[in-house]
Amino acid sequence: MNYISTRGAAPVLGFEAAMMTGLARDGGLYVPETVPELSPPEIAALAGLPYEEAAYRVMAPFIGDTFGEAEFRSLIDAAYAGFGHPARAPLKQLGPNHSLLELFHGPTLAFKDFAMQLIGQMFQAALTRSGERITIVGATSGDTGSAAIEAFRGLANVDVFILYPHGRVSEVQRRQMTTARENNVHALAVDGDFDTCQGLLKDMFNDFTFRDEVRLAGVNSINWARVLAQVVYYFTAAVSLGAPHRKVSFTVPTGNFGDIFAGHVARAMGLGIDKLVVATNQNDILHRALSTGAYMTEAVQPSISPSMDIQVSSNFERALFDAYGRDGPVVAAQMDELKATGGFTISQGALQSLREGFASGRVSEADTSATITRIAEETGEVLCPHSAVGVAVAEQHLTDTPMVTLATAHPAKFPDAVEAATGLRPPLPSRMADLYERPERVTRAPGDLAAVEEIIRERTAV
Ligand SMILES: *Cc1c(COP(=O)(O)O)cnc(C)c1O
């Protein structure tokens, strides 16, 4: 299985190298050269299987010979053993034709754990084999960082640095990042917003001297292995609602377009997905781009769903690559224009192709909050603000086809917003009840490439 860059000018890599590399050397993102398909009988056979078995069957065609069958199975088992629900990704019914896919039963209470726990296992296995040491740097709007720290803390061959926007993450998110005791974990509070952090990360990857010096690896959703792990739950949810005999639609609270892109991959593999609906908060660049064809960045407006406060949505590049018939140079030109001018215009043909694949909607802060209130009253289900954005948009797209909304975080991760909407403060699960007592350890950093690189050099020097 070969992986190629969305900008068409980086080396073609196998699965292991693509996973360890993260961003391609031409600035693009790796995607599979061809997407393996599952036949309808193979999809039907996933029904009723344990999550881990379904995960093995969906992901195995993508990993080539990186891991043997027994080894890959044991990595998957280890990845999901710490989840607080035996189904891993349980479905709950919200209404006659609308279900919620709860993706927040992992160790840090957000869907990011599905991918991060698995790549933690996969990185460890690959590094143990090669004897190499790497430096993982991640940018986070809150949830990626805590999930990465949880997955990599204490591992022997890895240092992990997490860049988060100072003052712009929830207290639970911050504490999950700053209270790890292991010396290989470094939380950096950066002056700026998430796009500042993600921009620093991309610039580090493009600084080849630094990249090679510290052996930089990335675990943001630019990393193909993350997207792959998220493909699995589209299959498990769809088969429990009748796939492959019946189509299913999904609504996905979206920021960096990673989670919804995994749905696009599931569809390319042969899963009968009708609509994939992009749900955004007031930072609605993706909704505007799909509505008008103009992808124009604006200033980030902090919201009550902070993990979606993003203007530069990196995985959208993967969708554009497919919409442009996999023309790398065209994608590279559009991304250069984005960097130079803050925006670009999608061609008519590519826009039409995107609209065939994706619908979209945007939710205001007031409607997000009202949705949390109403769903709690009607169903007893307490939504986090991101999941509420998803539910509100999904309700605008209900048809005869079953709709699944992805619930991306546990309400206790965003207690202020949930308390404001429902009057009740959602308690943390007992396994993390002492979070507020643990000492914090964090380094404040300016939003400046040279300064952040210097911090990383100092901490990784042997
Ligand atoms: C990361 C995150 C999102 C957005 O996911 P993308 O893959 O970046 O689109 C939505 N909700 C929560 C809770 C998240 O942590």
The ligand as a Tripos MOL2 file, in Angstrom:
@<TRIPOS>MOLECULE
LIG
   15    15     1     0     0
SMALL
NO_CHARGES

@<TRIPOS>ATOM
      1 C1        -11.1160   17.8970   17.5010 C.3       1 LIG1
      2 C2        -12.5320   18.0560   17.8480 C.ar      1 LIG1
      3 C3        -13.4990   18.3590   16.8780 C.ar      1 LIG1
      4 C4        -13.1460   18.6290   15.4470 C.3       1 LIG1
      5 O1        -12.6180   17.4970   14.8060 O.3       1 LIG1
      6 P1        -11.8300   17.6440   13.4370 P.3       1 LIG1
      7 O2        -11.3330   16.2960   13.1140 O.co2     1 LIG1
      8 O3        -10.7240   18.6220   13.7280 O.co2     1 LIG1
      9 O4        -12.7880   18.1910   12.4460 O.co2     1 LIG1
     10 C5        -14.8190   18.4070   17.2690 C.ar      1 LIG1
     11 N1        -15.1760   18.2030   18.5520 N.ar      1 LIG1
     12 C6        -14.2790   17.9140   19.5140 C.ar      1 LIG1
     13 C7        -14.7400   17.7160   20.9030 C.3       1 LIG1
     14 C8        -12.9290   17.8250   19.1930 C.ar      1 LIG1
     15 O5        -12.0280   17.5260   20.1470 O.3       1 LIG1
@<TRIPOS>BOND
     1     1     2 1
     2     2     3 ar
     3     2    14 ar
     4     3     4 1
     5     3    10 ar
     6     4     5 1
     7     5     6 1
     8     6     7 2
     9     6     8 1
    10     6     9 1
    11    10    11 ar
    12    11    12 ar
    13    12    13 1
    14    12    14 ar
    15    14    15 1
@<TRIPOS>SUBSTRUCTURE
     1 LIG1         1 GROUP 0 **** ****
